[in-house]
Amino acid sequence: MSPQMVKQKEWEVCSLLKSVLTSCGGKLPMNRLNVEYKTVVGADIPFRELMYPTLAKFLQSIPEILKLETRDGQVFVSVVADKNIDLILRHVMEQKPETVKAKPWRTEALSSAPRHLHSVRPVVPLNQWHCYIGSHATSITNGRTPRYQSQKRLPDSKHTSNPKVQTKKPSKKTFKQQLVEAVQTLCRPGLVPTYNTVSYGKKKLDWCSTIKIGDLLTVSSYPDSMKSQEEAEEAASKKALQQLPQVAKKRQAAQNHAAVDYDVSIPRVKQLLEKKSPVKRFWWEAVQGMYWDMYQEKLPHDWITVVQSQNNTGLEFNNPCTDLWTVALAQKIPSSGPKTSEPIDTSTSCEQEEVQILCNSENKKGKTVEGKLQLPTLKLPSTPTWDVVITCVEEHDNIHLRLVGENYSEKFDELVSEMESHYTDEKHLQSVKEPAVGDICAARHEDSWFRVKVLETLNENVHVKFVDEGDSAIIPLCDLYDLHERFVSLPPQDLQCCLAGLEDAPREAARQTILECLPMNQALVARVQRRQEPYALVFFDTSTSEDINLNDKLFESLVHHISEPSLPPVGCAAEVYLTYASCNGIIYFQEDSDTLTSLIDLLKIARRRIKEMPQEVSVDLTKLYLVYFCGDGEWYRARPKSPVDANGKVLMEFVDFGDIEKVSLSNIRNFEAVSPLLAKLPHQALPCILHNVPSNPDLKWTVKACQRLVDLTSRDTHLLLKVVSQGTGRQLPTVQLFKRLLPQNELVSINDTLGIDDSLFRDKEDKPHNTEKDAVLCHGRPLSSCVSDASLQVHPPSAGLVSFPPCASMSPSDIPDVGSYFDVIVTFAASPYLFAVQPWSMSKKYGELSDVMQKYYNNPVNVQQVVEIKGGQYCALKHKDNLWYRY
């Protein structure tokens, strides 16, 4: 909309709000304002269309029409009084006294109730519940029409001229209306559901509603997120309708079977305690549950009070904290000593640990350590599974979540609601002028309020961590405020965890997989595998008819995202490691990657668990195995190349290196059950052929040539590989290999060093020696090695070389200053960041020198063979282009 249209729309909305508030007595709670507005206008307050992120922001922007005030933790909106408004309000109060008295249900609805943030499965199908409501429709209201059913009565036909109005069908009742009727019928007259509806999320775009029906039932619309307050209340009402019949039925059954004979119930309770444990204390709620399970009767609410007034009952009661009692056999408990130190049975209820948390006075207030406020420690449930909501994902091994439950998410939602109400009043805003690392504060971020911990101060900004969400952000210092003491009793809700079984997955692939498969802000069930932070969890999605193991789903998707190693395009270079050279001329390399790093980590884990793997192996030619390599005494991945021979050995290929070796069955392990991800990682060995090595196509590789290649390289030393031609279905790719010499940082071609020495190779017709029957194992870089050998000097062959005295290098004056232009001729290029040049100004002199060298060395009389070469010596070399160069 244009600015003029927005201004016009805002004026219309303000007028309507003023009318709504005036008709309701001039003041309404902010959480009821939208309901009344929609009743009159037929639509929600369009604050987002007016470019406001929240309703509170919009209301604060019109102080000349409305004003906001906080009372008893609630925000109220009232119309700004003037003479006309006062007159209208007096008329409203005089003309509608019955209306004011007929709204007790609204007063109850304003009472705060904790929000439920856990998923509740429906007990009764919705279609059966409608049938149940229909059969009791006559007795719902006890002959009195409730306010929510009141509609304007249509005039009689003789007083109207529009016959269509008379035949109009009544509108269908909403779930909210149906719930009110059902509560009146199934529970007790006068009991009305109370709604607590709030917006949540950093941008306050989603709505959640919690319904509380006395002490019978509490239902939340969570995890379903709604776009309006009315939709959230309808969704919660629908869930309550599905569960109410069975809850009411259990309540009725308990009331019909109440144990009123104390002469019978007291001995029964003592028998239950004696059978369960005669020396422990039991929570009263647990005793009630055991009594119901055994006798199908409910103990009265005043049972403890009545029994305490009697003498010699054989029972002892204790009240460790408000409204919580324990029961024990009196004769089994020593009379001396503090009662709070006696053992209390917690096995009878999965929530007893959480009850103890509430009774622990140390957790009710934050502590002060070295003058700094510290939040209490979060106590975790002792159950094997948790209800959780994922709030933030940084990496696959750094996932943040919150627990869902009465003592976790519900209390957190209450805290959020209270903080929003508290900090709406500007008198509560006390800025933090000089924050220190570790301070716990309140922060305003994206129009919401959060508890934060200061990580770093940055002049006018501050880096903070959201202690209940897990993520961090840099916010302006002016948005940091003191945290009121009423908001420090709740422990930080953020928990850091990782995906069990996927801790060592490749980071990039895992990051993409999580974004695709792991649901955010949705209630999940987590099975705890490790109870130390980061907690190792297996997540399950139970929102469908079939529970989905999200870890397994992530694993399957992860395999498709793991990148296989590959050579760069033709003409491009990459840094590699030599792993193996064979006598058939095939050279194997490894390229650094996230997958290779994960392989190293997974192998370390698998080696520690080698004893868990079965020793008896049935060799399958299609599977990978963990194989012991005698060269360095470590275990590596390998696949069988042949069946088991008569000697009990199998020809195994080490897929991450390329070498082949015969291995005994006792040195082979099946590791898929221990590390399934290790079996899915792609093979890391890249097979290649060195370009133009040997230079004579009639020659063939030998053991001596392989050993020479290994001598030219060293363990854990990068080699520069340049692709000459890509491989095809029958032909392997050909590459050029270079080694960097330090400290000059010069590149030496390994292809040329090997190619000019024909003595390393043999004719194809010659038979190989006995030592060349098998491939030569040349582990240039085993995964178990982390120590680099000293760089090996390259020793070129001695034939056809003539020595020069040392040549003077170029002086610094020959190279222009930084920022100046330098005319050059590129003479060699291995990659965009590795190439050699000649100064263009020296090209004429170099050309003259080259002509002289060709004339001189083309005369056989002047060629003198060098017998021994020393490092740093200059020689003349005849290249394959039949030209002489300085070397």
N, C-alpha and C positions, 0 to 999 in steps of 0.2 A: 504494500500500500504506500501511497505517496504521503509525505509529512502532513499535508492538509487532511487527508482521509484519516490518518492515525489520530490527529488532534480532534477531529469530529467524532470518531469512534470513542475516544477517551471521554469526551464530554457527555456522550450518551450513557456510557457505562457508569460514570460518576452520578448522573442523575438517577439512574435505576438503583444504584447502591443506596443512595440517600433515601429513596422511596421505600426500599426494603427495610432498612434499619428503622425508619420512622414508623412503619407498620408493625414492627416487632418491639416497640417500646424504646427505640433509640440506641440499644446496645445489644450486641450478640457476641458469643465466643467466635474467634476467627475460624475455628474448624467447623462451625455451623453456618457461617455466612454464605458459603457457596451453595449449601443445600437450600436455604431460603431463597437465594437469588434464582436458582434453577426452578424452584416451585413457581415463582412469579413470572420469570422470563422464558423458561423452557430450555435454557442452555447454561453451561458453566460460565463463570466469569472469565472473559477472554484476555487474561493478563499477558499471555504469551504473544497474542496478536498485537498487543500494544508495546511489544519489545521489552517485557520485564521477565526475568528468569523465574521469579516466585511470586506468589500472591502477596506475601508480606512486603516485598519490595514495591509492588504497585501501590499497596495501601499507604506505605510510608511516603510515597511521592505526592500524595494529595492531602497534606495536613490542613489545608483550608476547608476541606469537606469532612474528613474523617480523622480520628485520632486513635492511637493504639496505646493500651496500658496493660500491664501485667498484674494479675491478682491471683494469689494461691497457686502459682505455677502455671496459670493459663493466660493466654493473650486474648483480650477483649477488644472489639472494635465498636466505637460509638460515633455517632454523628455530631459534628460541631454545632453547638446550639446557637440559634438566633431567635428573634422574636417570632418569626413564622413557624419555625420548628417547635418552639415551646408551645405555641397555640395548638398546633396539630397533635403534639404528644398528649396535651391535656384532653383533647377530644378523643383520642384513641383510648386513653385510660378510662374515660367516662363511659364510652359506648361499648367496650368489649371486656367487661369484667369476667364474664363466663369463659371467654377464650383463655384468659390468663390462668384461671383455675383449672382449666381442662388440659393442662400440659404437664402433668407429673412425669409422663414418660420421657419428655425432652430433658427434664432436669436430671433424671437417672442416666440418660445417654451421655450427659456431659462429664460424668465421673470418669477419671482416667483408669485405664486397664492396661496391663502389660500386653505387648504384642507377642504372638506366637510366631516363631520363625522355624518351625519344623513341619515337614509334610505329613499329613494325616490321611491314611487310606480310608475311603468311604466304607461304611459298614453295611448300609442298606441301599440297594439300587434306587436311583432317583424316581424311576417310574413306579416302583412299589410304594415309595413314600407318598407320592401324589394320591395313590389309591387309598392309603391310610388316612390322609388328611380329608379326602372326600367323604369317607365314612363317618367322620366326626364333625362335619361342617356345622351341624345344627347346634352343638353345645360349646362352640368356641368362645363366644362372647357373652354367654350367659344372658342373652336377651338385650344386651346393651351394645350399641354401635360404637366401636372405638373411633378415636379421632382420625387415625390414619385411613379409616374407611369412609369418613364423611365426605360427601360430595354435594355440590349444589343440586337441590331437588329440581327436577324438570317441571315446568308448569303443566297443568292439566291441558288436555287437548282443546277444551273450549276456550282456553286463554292464550293459545298460540296459533299462529298462522303457518307454521312450518312443520308439516307432517313428518319430515325426515328426522327431526330431532327425537320424535317419540319412538322410532324404531331402532335407534342407535344402540348397539350392543355394549354392555359394560366392558371396560378395559380389563385386560388380564392382570391378576395380582402379581406384584413383584415378589422375588424370593424374600425380600426383607419383610414385606407384609405377611407372607405365609409363615415366616419364622415367628413373628409376634403372636399370631393366632395359635401356632403349634405349642409355643411355650405356655400360653394360658391354659391350653387343654391338657397337655401331658404332664406339666410340672405343677404349678400352683397359681391361682389367680393373683394378679398384681405383680407377678415376676415379669420383668421386661428385659430383653437383651440390651447390653450396653456396648457401644461401638467406640473403638479408639482407632481412628484413621489418620495416618500421617503419610507424607511424601518422604522418599528416601533416595539415596544415591547422591553423588557429588553435585549433580545438576538438578536434583529434586524433580525429576521428570516422571518417576514411577510412584505408584500409590500402593499402600498395604493397609489392610483393615483387620483388626482383631475383635472378635465378639466374645463377650463373657456373659454366661447365663448363670448368675448366682455362683454357687460352688459346684455346679453340676458339670459344666462344659466350657472349655475355652478353645476357640477355633480361629485360625488365621488364614487369610487369603494367600499368604506366602507359600510356595515360591512363585506363584503366578503374579506377574507384575501387571498392574492396570494403569491406564492412562488418565483416569479420573477418580475422584473420591467415590462417586456413586457406583462405578463399576467394581471398585475394590470391595465396597460393602455388599454388593450383590453377590460377588464371588464367595465371600466369607459366609454370607447367609445360606448360599446353596450348600456349602460344605456342612454347615451346622444342621440344616434340614436332613441331610443324609445320616448324621450320627445321633441326632436327638432321640429317635424312637428307642434305640437300644440302650442309651444311657438312662433314659427315663424308666425303661423296663427293669434295668438292674437296680435302680434306686427304689422302685416300688417293691421289687422282690426282697431287697434288704430290709425295707421297712416292715414288710409282712412277716419277716422271720427274725425279728429282733429278740435277743436273749434277755429276758427280763427277770429270770429266776437266778438270783445271785448265789444261792446255795448250790446251783448246778454249774454256773459259769465259772466261779472261782476255782473249784477243783479241776475243771477242764483246762483252764489257763495254766495252772500249776503242772498238770500232766504234760502240756505242750512244751513248757519251759524245761521240764525235767528230761523230756525226750530229746529236745533240740540240743541243749547244753545247760547243765545245772549250775555252772559257775560264771556264766556270762550274763551281761545285761542286753536287753532287746529293746529296740525302739518300739513305741506304742503302736505306730502305724503297721509295723511288721507283725506284731502280735495280733492285731485286728485281722490282717490278711491271713495269717495261719489259722485263726479261729474260724473264719469264713470257709476256707478251703476244707477244713476238717468236718465242721458241723453244719455248714450252710446256714448259719445264723450270724447276725451282726450284733456286736457288742454296743450298748447304748453310748451316747456321747458323754454322759456323766458317769460312766462306769468307774473311772479312776476316783472321782470325787466320793462316790458312794462307798467304794471298797476301802479308801483311806480312813473313812469315818468308823469303820468296824475294827475290832480288835482281833489279834491272833489270826490274821488271814494267811500268813505264811508268804506274803508278797511284800516287796519293798519297791517304792517308787522314787524316782529322782527327776528333777526338772533342770537339766543343764543349761537350757536357754528358753527364751519365750516360746510358749505354745508347743514345745517339744518335750516329751516324757520318755523315760526308760523304765522298764519293768524287769525285776529279777526275783529269784527265790531268796527269801530273807535269810533262811538258815544256812545258805551256802555262801553268803557274802560276809566277810569280816566286818565287825561293827566299827573298828578303828580305822583311821586313815581317810583321806579325802575320797569322796565318792566319784569324783570326776576322773580318778586314775584307774578305776575298775574297767575291765575289758568290756567292750560293747560289740555284740555280734553285728557284723555288716553284711553277712552272706545272704540274709533273707531278703534283701532288696538291692537291686542294681543301682539305686540312687542314694544309698546310705552315705557313700563318700561325699556326695554333693551336699547332703544334709549336714555332715560334719563341717563342711566348709562354712556353712551359714552360722554354725555355732562357734566357730573359731574367732575369737575377738580380735586376733592379730590381723585377720584379713578384712576387717570392717573399716580399717583406716589405713591410709597410706603412711609409710614410714619416712623419716627424715634421716639421711645418711650424709654426714659431713656438711650439714647445712642445706642439702638439696632434697627436694621432695622426690620420693620414690614410690611408684605404684606397687600394690601388693602383687604377689606371685600368683599366676593362674594355676589352679588345681585341676588336673585332668581327670576325666572319668576313668574308672578302673575296668570298664567293659571292653571286650575285644574289638568292638566296632564303635565308631563315632558318627554322629550326624554332623555334616560340615557344609560350609559354603566357601568356595574358592573366591578370593577377593583380588588377588594380584599374582601374576606369573612373571618372574624375571628370567629364570632359566628352568630347564627341566629338573634340575636338582635344587631349585630355590623357588618353591611355590608357597604362597601365603594363603591362609584360610582362617575362618572363624568357626567355632563350635556352635552347634544349634541345640537349643534346649532351654528349659525353664531358667536355669541358673547361668546361662550364657547369652544366647541371642536375645531372649526376652528382656533381660536386664540391660543389655546393650542398647536395645531400641528405646527403653525407658530413658536411658542416659542421653541418647541423641535428642529425644523429644524435649527433655528438660533443659539441655544445653541450648537448643534453639529458642526456647521460651526465655531462658535466663538472659542470654546475651542480646535479645531483641531490645531490652531496656538499656539505653546508653549509660545509665548511671553505674552499671555493672562492668563496664569496659575499662579496665586498667591496663594500659600499655606496658609492655616489657621494654625498658630502655636499654639495658645492657645484659643481653642474654649470654649465658655461658654454656659450653658444651655439656650435655647431659641434663639440662633443665627440662622439666615437664611443664608444658604450657598449653593454652588454648589458641587455636589458629583459625582465622577466617579464610577459607579457600573455596573458590568457585561458588560463592553465595551460600556456603554451609559452614558448620562449626565442627572442629575435630580436636582430639587430644593428640599432641605431637611431642616429640623429643628432639631437642636441638642437637644436630650433628656437627654443624660448622657455621661460624659467623662470617659474612661476606659484606663488610661495609654496610650498605643500606639494605642488604638482603640477608636471609638466613636459610641455611639448608636444614630441613627438618624431616623426620620420619613420622609417618602416621601410625601410632602405636596400635591402633585397632584395625588397620587395613593392611599394613606391611610395606606399602610403597613409600617413596620419598619425593620431595619436590623442593624447589627454591622459591621462597615466597618473600614479599616485601616485609621488612622489619616492622612497619606500621600495622601489619595484620596479625602480630603476635601479642597475646594478652595473657594476664595471669589466669591460671586455672583455679576456679573456686573450689573450696574444700569439699563441697558436696559432690564433686565429680571425680574424686580421687579414690573412692572406696572400691570401685570396680577394677579388677585387674586388667591389664592390656589384653585384648582379645585376639591379637594376631599370633598365629602359630606358623613356624617355618617348617616345611616338609619337602620330601622328594618322592618321586614315583618309584615304588619298590620294584627292583629288577631292572630298572632303566637308569640307574645312577651314572653309569659310565657310557651312556649313548653319545654319539657324535652331537655336538652342541647345535650346529646349524640345522641338521636334519630334525633333531628333537624339538627345536624351537618352532619350525614350520608345522610339525605334527601336532604339537600342543595347541597351536592357534586354530587348527582345523577340527580337532577331536575333543578337546577338553572344555566342557561347558563352564561358563563363568556365571556367578551370582545365581546358581541353581542348587537346590538342596541335594546332596549326595550322601551316600553311606561309604565310610572309609574303614577298611580292615587294617588294624595296626600291626605292622611287621617289626618295627623297632621303636622303642619308647625313649629315644634320645634325640634331641634336636640336631640336625633336621630329621623329623620323624618320617620313617619309611612307611608309606601307605599304599594300599590297593583300593582304588576308587570304584564304586558301583553306581550306576544310574538306575534307580528304582522307580522312575516316573512312568514306565510302561509296564505292560503285563509281564514282560520278561526282564529280569535283572541283567544289566549289561556290565561286564567287566571292562572298565575303561582302560586299565593297564594293558590288557590283551589287545584291545582295539588300537591303542596307541602303538603297541609293538608291531602289529601288522602294518599299520600305516608308516611306521618309522622305516621299515625295510625298503619301502618304495622311495623314500626321500634320501637314503644314503647314497652318496655319489661314488661311482666306481672310478678308480684311478685311470688316467688316460694321458697320452702324450699330447703336447701342444701341436698346433697346426704346422704345416710345412713352412720352414723358414723361421720359425719362432723357437725360443730357447726356454729351458726350465732347469732348475737345480734338482739333482737327483743323487742317490747313493747307489753304488755298485754292490750287489748282493751275491752274484754268482756268474761264473763264466764256464762254459762247457766246451769240450773239444770239437763240437760240430759248429762252433762259431756263434752260437746264440748267447747273448749277454742279457742278464736280468738286472733291472733297476727298481728302486722304490722312490716314490715321490712324497714329500711331506704333505700331510693333509690332516683334517680333523678325524677322518676315518682311521688313519694310521695311528694317531694318538689314542683313540678309543681302543683300537686293537691291542696296543701295548698295555693299557690299563686292564682290559678284560683278561688278557693272558696272565697278568700278575695275580688277579683274583682266582682264575682257574687253577693256577699252579698251587695256590695255598689250599685249594679244595681237592687236590688230586686224590686224596685218600677216600673221598666220597664217591669217586667214580668206580664202576665195576671193572675188575681186572679181566674177567672173561668177556671177550669181544668176538662177535660174529661179524666178520669183515663184509661190508657192503660197498661195492665199487662206486655207488652214487653218493656216499656220505663223506663228511669230514670227520677226522679224528684228531686227538691230541697225541703227538708222537714224541718220544724222547730222542733228542739228537745228541749223539755221543761226542760231537765236536766241542761243545761247551757245557754239556750236562744240563740243558734246559729242555722244556717241553714247547713244541710249536704245532701249528695246524698243518695237517697233511691229508692227502687223499690217496687211496690205494690205486696203483696202476696195474696190479696183477693179483690173482687169487693167492691163497696161502700155498707155499710150495712144500715139498717133502720135509724140509728142515724146519718148518714152522715159521718161515719168514715171509714178509710181504714187501714188495717193491712200492715204496711210498714217495710221493712227490710233495715237497714242502711248498705249499701254494703261495706263501708270502715271500719266498726267496727264489724258487725255480729249480733247486737242486733235487736230485733223486737219490734214495738210499734204501738198501734192504734192511728191514727192521724186524726184530723178533716180536711175536704176538704179546709177550709180556711187557713190552714197551709201548703199547698202543692202548689208549683209553677213549671211551665214548663219553663226550662232554655235553651233549645236547641237553640232558636233563638238568645239569648244573648251571650252564650258561647258554640259553637258547639264542641270545643275541650274538654271541661269538660265532655261532654256526652260520648266521645270516650275513655277516660282514663280507664284502667282496674281496676276492684275492688281490693281494697288493703287488705281486711280482709283475713287472712289465717286460716282456721279451722283445729284444731288438737285435739288429745286425749292424756292426760298425761299417760305415760307408768306406769303400775302397780299401778294405783290410781283409786279406793281403792285397797289395796293389797288383800283383800278378794273378790273374784268374785261374791259372793252372796250379796254384799252390793251395794248401789246405791247412786249417788250424791244427795246432799240436798242443801237448801239455806244456811245452816250453813257452808257447805264445800266451797261453792262459795265465801261466805263472808270471810272465812279464807284465801282463795287463794288471794283475793284482799288485805287483810290486810298484807300478806307477801310481797306484791309488793308496789311500789309507782309510782306516775305519773312521766312521763318523765325519768324513770330509766331504763337503759338497763338491760335486762335479757339474759342469755346465754341459747340458745335452741340447744339441740343435738338430731338429728333424730335417732330414734331406728328402725323404719320400715316405708317404703314408703306406701302411700295410694293406694288403688285399686278402682275399680268402686263402690264397696259397703262398703269399709272400709276406714276410715280416717287415715292419718298417725299418728303414736304414737311418742311422744317426751319426753325427759327429760329436766327439767327446773332447772336452777341454778341462784342464786342471789349472788352478790359479797358484802361481808361485809368489810366496811372500819373502821379503817385505816389499819387493818391487811391484807386487800386485799384477804380475804379467800372466797372460793366458798362454798355455802350451797345448798344442793339439796332440792328443793321445793317438788319434787315428794316424797322423803323419809319423809320429815316433815309432809306432808298430809297423806301418806300411813300408818304410824304407829299409827295414831289416829283414831280408828274405830268409835269413838263416833261422828265424823263429818258426818258419813254416816248412812243409814238406810237399812233395809232388803228390797229386791225387792217386797216381799209380803205385806209389810206395805203400807198403804195408805198415800199419801202425805198430809201434813197439808194444811189449806186454803191459807197460805202464799206462798205455793209452786205451786199453780195452774198455774201461769204464770212464764215465765223466769225472772231471776234476771238481771237487767241492771247494769253492772259493767264497766263503762267507765274508764278503767285504765289510758287512755291518750287521752282525747278529743283534736281535732285539735285546738280548741279555747284556750286551756290552754298552757301557756308558763312558768308556775311556778312549780318547782319541790318541792314536799313535802319532809320532812326530812326522811332519811332512817329508815325503821321500823326494829326493832330487831325481830329475829325469836324466838318464844317461843315454844320449844318442849314440848310434853306431859310429865306428871309427873310420870306415872306408869312405874315400872320396872327399875328404875334408882337408883344408889347409888352414893353418893357424895365422891369426893376425895379432899384432900387438894391441893392447887396450886402446879403444877409441874414445875420444873426448865426447862427453854428452853435450846437449844443447845448453847454452847458458840462459839464465833467467831473462837477460836482456833481449833474447831472441823471441820471447813470448810477450805479447802486448799486455797492458794493464787490464784489470777487471773492468768490464763495461765497454771495452773497446772491441772492434771487429778484428777477426783473425781469419785470413784467407788460407784455406787448407784444402788438401786432397785426401779423401777417405780411401785408405788402402786395405782395411780389414774391418769387418763388422760381424760380431757374434750375436748381438742383440741391441736394442735401442740404447741400452746403458753400458754396453761393452763394445768399443770400436777403437780403431787406431787411425791417426791422420798424419800427414806430412805437411809442413809449411809450404805454401805455394811459392813463397819467395826463394825457397831452397830447391825447387823442382829442377831448375836449369843446371845447377851444380850437381844434383844427384843424377840427372840424365847423363851428364858428361862422365861422372864416375862409373855409371853402369856400362857405358860404351867401352871405357878403358878395361873394365873387368872382363867383359865378354871377349875382347881381342886377346887379353892376356891369358885367360884360362882355357880358351879354345885351342890353345897351342899345348899339346900333350907334354912338351918339354917343361912347361912351367908348373904342371900339377904335381904337388908333393903330398903323398898320403900321410895323414897324422896317425900316429900309433896310439897315443894316449891323450885324452882330453880332460882338462880340469875345469871346475866351475868358474864362471866369469870370463872364460877365454873366448875370443872372437875368431871365427873361421869363415871360409868361403864354402858355399854349398850349392851344388847343381840341382835345381828343382826339376820336377817332372815336366815342366814346360821348356826344358833344355836351356834355361837361363841361369846365370850365376848370381847369387845374392850373398850379402854379408849375414852371418849367423852368429 
